[in-house]
Amino acid sequence: MIYVTVGNHDQPFYRLLDAMDRLAETLGEDVVMQTGVSRYQPHTAKAEPFFPFDKADEMIRAASAVVAHAGIGTVIACRAHGTPLVICPRRAANGEHFNDHQLEIARELIKDPRPGIAVALDETELMAKLAAVRQLRKTAGGEAGSAKDLKNFLRGYLAAG
């Protein structure tokens, strides 16, 4: 199962949902989406607006891969569970967020890559990035070292900003 999450932000992320719903027809496994505040009705993927924290965490743990906005909580959860991740940042110009901090995080992850994390700067890159992370073996959960490294990277990024 591939889990798609747009997080809890109060603006919709139709671009990611639509792209992943279209890709769901070709992936050969179930796609489950957390659609957030949008009114998007998927044609192929299964969807819920929100999952309780424990359920979302279980979805991340069970997924073969996660596709998400560039939300730090999702990034850290994927690293902790060893689940490959593709991030696609929300963009202010598209009305998906109030600023481009997610784009900044994505660009930093491109400059300083982390194992198991791919960045699709827009929806046209999703298929290739998802194909790449699906080739990775899911690592054992609880990789404290890599989660700690990522947290340190994010602390440094925030301190520099």
N, C-alpha and C positions, 0 to 999 in steps of 0.2 A: 504494500500500500504506500502511496505517496501522499503525504500530508501537506496541504497548502494552508498557510495562515497569513492573514493581513493584520493581525494584532487588534488592539482595542482602541485605536485612534478614532476620533469622531468624524473623519472624512472617509468616504468610500475609496476603494482601490480597484475600480472596475477593470483597468488595464491588465493587472495581474490575473484577476479572476477569469476574465474572458480568454486570455491567452492559455491559461492552464486548462480551462474547460475544453478548448479546441484541441489541445495536445492530449487530453485524456483519452480521446478516441484512438490514439495511436500507440499508447504506452504499454499495453499488455498487462496492466495491473490496475487495481482500483485507485481512484484519486478521491480523497476526502478533503473538502475545503471548509475552512472557518472564514465566512464571508464578511463578518463585522457588520457595520451599520449600512452596508449597501443593500439594495433591493435586487441584486443580481440573482437570477434564477438559472442555474447551470442546466445544460442539456445532457451532459454525459456524467460529470462528476457528482458525487454525493455531497451535500452541503448542510451546514448549520450556521446560524449567525455567530454564535459564541459557544465555546465549550468551557465548563468549569476548569479551573487551574489543573486539578488532578487528572481530568480526562485529557486535556491538551498535552500534559506531560506524558501521559500514557501513549497518546497518538505519536508523539515525537519518538518515544522509546520504541514503539512497534514499527514505525515507518522504515521503508528501505531507503527513503530520501525525504527531505523536507524542502519545500520551496516557500520562501517567506519574504516579507518586507525586511528592511535592514534593522529590525528591532533587536536590541542587545539581549533582552531576555530570551528570545528564541535562539539567538546565536549561542549563548551560554548553555541553554538546555540541550541543544544538538551536540555541542562539544562534550557535555557531561555524559550523554548517552551514547556517544560515538556514532551518531547518525549523520550521514553526509547531508550537506546543506547547500542550496543555491539561494543567494539573496538577490532580490530585485528591489532597489530602493524606490520609495515613494518620491514623487517630484512635486515641488511647489507649483511649477508652471502648469501642471495638469490638474491642480486643485486637490491633490492627494495628501498634502501636508501644508503646514503654515510656513515652513522653511525647508532648505535642502540639507539638513544635517544627516539624513540617511544617505544621500549621495556622497557626502563627505566621508562618512564611515566606509561606504563601498569603495571609494577611491583609495582610502588608506589600506583596505584589505587587498586591493589589487597591487599596491606598492609593496606591501609587507604581507604576503599570502600566509594563510594558515592551512594546515592539512585538513582535507575534508570539507573545505568551504570554497565554493565557486561564486563569482559575482557576474550577474547578468545586468549590465547597466540599463538595458531596456528589454521589453518583451521579445524582440526579435532574436535575442541571444539565448532565450530560455531553453530551447530544445537542445542546442549544442552543450550548454553548461550542465543541463540535467543528464544528458547522455554521459558526459564525463564523470560526474559524481556517482552515477549508477554503476559505473565500472569499478568503483572503489568497494572494498570489503568493509562492511560495517565493523567498526572496532568495538572492543569490549567497553561497556559502559563504565562510568566512574573514572574516566581518565583525569584524575585530579591534576596532574602536571600540566596537561594541555589546557584544561579549563583555567588553571591558575595563570598560565602564560597569556591566555587570551584576556583575562581580567586585567593583568598588568599592562598589556598592550592598550586596552581601552582606558585605563587610568592615565597612562602617558598621553594618549590622544586627547583626553578631556583636559588634562593639565596644560597641554600646549595650546589649546584653543582659547 
